[in-house]
């Protein structure tokens, strides 16, 4: 995977060619490998509901079998069958009714599933998620960074009242001029506006802010200093630069900062949004001085993921903090009819809660810091390994590579695991029911009972290993 200056590199990566300089920013305990190990350990220590149910049954089953053996022994002695035959019959009951198969049925299948998932690039931090998946009927998708690449580029800018369209970046991210705007307007943006915007966005961790900073670095824009910086979650950022109150952000922030925005700004924004771009307003001292348009690509496999989830009977809802036209464009391209736009960070949690109150079993797929509360609130949280650490810690399932194709693999693995667990439990109960009946009736001997018990445990082990086979998830 190509890396640029400033990108993170996972320890153990292979440098195919060239020379790179890397700086360690985390200790071994915070490394990706250490996080993976912690997630797997957490999964192995967690217990699925069906596993706890089987444990409760086992706690009743063992005393019941012992009581049955004692009763059978006493009955045969009272019937003058002899102490030797009575003891042999009681021993046969105890041997054939060994709860090994019952105890192995669930944990072994889950352990195999966690191991299979790890090899496929899926980290299951809580084994209960495998059982929860079967009940999921609604999937909430975050847009930016989840359905889309999250690699925003500044593709157009408009300096009011004249629109400039000089920077339309190709899909690969390399800038090339597609239309020449008046040189004067270009110079105004690069020499006057861009330095102020960069001074603010240097304090932002948002993807759009990084795109502005990257654009400024590519064009060697001069740096200014900002003070009294205020980050408005879900809206943008404000600050003071050279005695001016500067803002850059959404329409909501513009409405709060501008006295009376002209129709030209709103018209430009609407045109860009209908093209699927993200429009941002900027200005100072109560006026709008320009707009920025950011382009982002939809991830490969997003539409296929939506289609496959629908085939499973799962309803899809797209949630984004972007404008309605932009969100609608993305939703249309991936085949989603239900979407919500212009949502603040806390609104995603409320969306999940509303769906849950209506009786839905909700899964949330996200990658960002503002997705973490919704991931924790959902019945099933699925985080992308390419996203924020807090999102991965909040979700019981992590897609290490960030590939949306892995979502289908998770559901398929969960369905396979559930099927194997039910098969294991069926055969375990079947063996015990038949074996105990034959033992009580005197058909079996202790030697034959030991062999049957070994066969039952072996069959459970072999059946569970089907989950671990490569390509069988």
Secondary structure, DSSP 8 states (H G I E B T S, - for coil): ----TT----TT----SS-------S-GGGSHHHHHHHHHHHHHH---HHHHHHHHHHHHHHHHHHHHHHHHHHHHHHTT--HHHHHHHHHHHHHHT-THHHHHHHHHHHHHHHHHHHHTTEEES-THHHHHGGG--EEEEEIIIIIB----EEEEEEETTEEE--B---TTS---BSS---HHHHHHIIIIIHHHHHHHHTT--SHHHHHHHHHHHHTT------EEEEEETTTEEEEEETTEEEEEE-HHHHHHH-SS--HHHHHHHHHHHHTT-EEEEEEETTEEEEEEEEE--B-TTHHHHHHHHHHTT-EEEEE-SS-HHHHHHHHHHHT--EEE-S--HHHHHHHHHHHHHTT--EEEEE-SGGGHHHHHHSSEEEEETTS-HHHHHH-SEEETT--THHHHHHHHHHHHHHHHHHHHHHHHHHHHHHHHHHHHHT---HHHHHHHHHHHHHHHHHHHHHHHSTT--
